[in-house]
Structure formats: C-alpha cells, structure tokens
Amino acid sequence: MNDSRSSLRLRLVLALGASIILALALALASSVSGANNHRSTAKAGTLVAVLWPENVTPRWEQSDRPLFVKSLKKLVPGVKVDSLNALNDPAKQQAQAEAELAKGAKVLVVAAIDGKAFATVVSKAAAQGVKVVAYDRLINSPKLSYYVSFNSVTVGKVEAGWMAKHMATGARIAIINGSPTDANAHFVNQGIHQVYDPLFKSGKAVKVGEQWTPGWDPPTAQREMEQILTKTNNGVDGVVSANDGMAGGIIAALKAQNLQGKVPTTGQDASLEGIQNVILGYQGVTAFKDFRLQAPATARIVSAILKGQKPSNINGTIKAAGKSIPSVYLPVVAIDKSNVSKLVSNGWIKSQFGGLAKVCKGLPAVGICG
C-alpha cells in the first residue's frame, strides 16, 4: 500500500515537472520568435536619406529618385525617405547629410559629388551607428558600408574599345573625361587608357588632347572641344567622351566646324540625347547601364540594414582607403547603331522616355526610327 502511494506521488511529481519544463520551453520559444520578429522588421517612420549629386544628368531625378523610393517603400512599408539634390555643390551635399544625421536618419544613400571630401561625413555617420551606402559613385572612406554601381572601368573600355575598332591606324584621338572629383570619372579614365595607351605608345593612334570636365558639365565639355579643335586646326578623327551629356556639348562644337557626323564621339547612360545621337551617327556608342536595376538593388541593401540582416545581393568588393567594401556590380552593355533596337525590346525606351515616338521626334526615318 505504501509502495503504491509512493509510486503515485512520484508520477505526479514527474508529470508536474514535465509540465513546468514544457511551459518554460514554450515561453523561451515565444521570446526568441519575438526577438527574431523584432530584428526582421523595421520600425514604421524610420528615416532614410538619399543624397543626389546634381540635376544636369537626367537620370538622377527622372529615374533613380522615384524608383529608389518606390522600391524601398515596397520592401519596408512605412519607411520615411528624404530625397535631396545638392545641385553640384559639394559643401551643400555635406550640409544636407549632416542635417539628415541630426534628424535621426538610420541610413544615408549617397551619390557623392566629391568622393574624397565626403569621407568626413561617413566618419561622422559611423560614429552615430549610421550606415552609408555609396550609390553609383565611390566614397573614399574605410568606414563606408556598401557600394552599388556599374563597373566604370568597363564603361571606359566599352567607349574606347568602340572608338579603336572604328578608327584607322594613326587616328587622332581626343579624350574628354568627367568630373575630377568623381571617383567614377577616374575609373572610366582607367578603362579608356587601358585600351588606348598601348595604341598611343605604338603609334597606331595619336592623342591630340585630353581634358577633365568639372561637374560633367556639357557646356564646359563643348568649350574644351572647341579649344582642342583650335589647337589642332580641326585635326581630330575621334573623341572619347565619358558620358552622353558631354558628348552632346562636344557634338555642338564639332557641328560649328562642319564636323558633326564626320568625327564620332562616345558616351554612357543611354540618355535620350545619347540614343538620338547614336541613331543619327553623331555618337558611335553609349555604354548602357540599366538604372532600373540599380535603385532596387540599393533598396534591398537598405532594407536589410534596417531589419538587422546581411544583404543577400552582394557580388563583389571595391577598395576604399585600403579597405574592401562589400559591393553590388551591375552589367554594362555597348549600344551602337547595330543593336540600338535592344533598348526598344528591353523596355528601356518606353520606361524612360514614354516610347519610340519621343525618341524619333524630329529625326529622319533611319534605323529604329525608319
């Protein structure tokens, strides 16, 4: 009888203990789940600041700005985005960044005007625990968190490669670079010289002039081209221009000397003007960078940061002040007369310009406008 009672008491104690252990386990699981949910969800009203460099290049305001905001808000409902343009003023851009930090921004996305000068702001942001994502243009800081861009060395190779392929031996080449304060301009320049330096050295091409263009400014590029034409008595066979906007200014300088269409130039961005100049034969090639990929790729990184996660789309690194920065590199495609129709089939012309009618307006019935 006593053994039976002892056995019953033991079973009750064991059952009670098991119940307590189960309850504790459930409570712990609930706590862990809650913590995970907290980490993977950004708070509504979280502030992200996006700083654009200028409004000379159409892409920033017409494409990148609205697409980034739309993409981030889809990934992080309720997020607040401040989108600011410094209008090619480095001091203004730094002041904008510092003001956003003071407002409590958790992430800065920056297309820097001056990649060296902006490093001081990156240090301030890092001291506050704020991540900085370099958008399209590298910021030379070891505290930079991420970089999202197209390979600008490849852009330079695309531009110079097209020109070298279409020029006769001994061709006289001018090079018009982008802004000296923009790291991308220097990467493009590297790509150009990787193609042309061996040709210059061997005498298969002759460099007749090279200029840097503050702010990627088309009127400045036009003046630079005018100076080269004056210096060489119009002795130029091709112009390797770093982007479409500057190519437009260069073409204007060539037109004044009746050289429009006779002296090809190059560019990047597949802008409206650039595509039209390719169709007309004034511009040989535009290095196509599908900006529609860049803003969403950056939004994915920012979303991961806000949720306390690691971005899943990193596919490379870049050196900034001696440190390897996790990066996303997007593809670059050469577009010339032979394949400009790709910009119709991939939806670029429709999404950026509303359709082929706008691109072909005022143009003769040639190429994709025929």
Secondary structure, 3 states (H helix, E strand, C coil): CHHHHHHHHHHHHHHHHHHHHHHHHHHHHHHHHHHHHHHCCCCCCCEEEEEECCCCCCHHHHHHHHHHHHHHHHHCCCCEEEEEECCCCHHHHHHHHHHHHHHCCCEEEECCCCCCCCHHHHHHHHHCCCEEEEECCCCCCCCCCEEEEECHHHHHHHHHHHHHHHCCCCEEEEEEECCCCCHHHHHHHHHHHHHHHHHHHHCCEEEEEEEECHHHCHHHHHHHHHHHHHHHCCCCCEEEECCHHHHHHHHHHHHHCCCCCCCCEEEECCCHHHHHHHHHCCEEEEEEECHHHHHHHHHHHHHHHHCCCCCCCCCEEEEECCEEEEEEEECEEEECCCCCCHHHHCCHHHHHHCCHHHHHCCCCCCHHHC
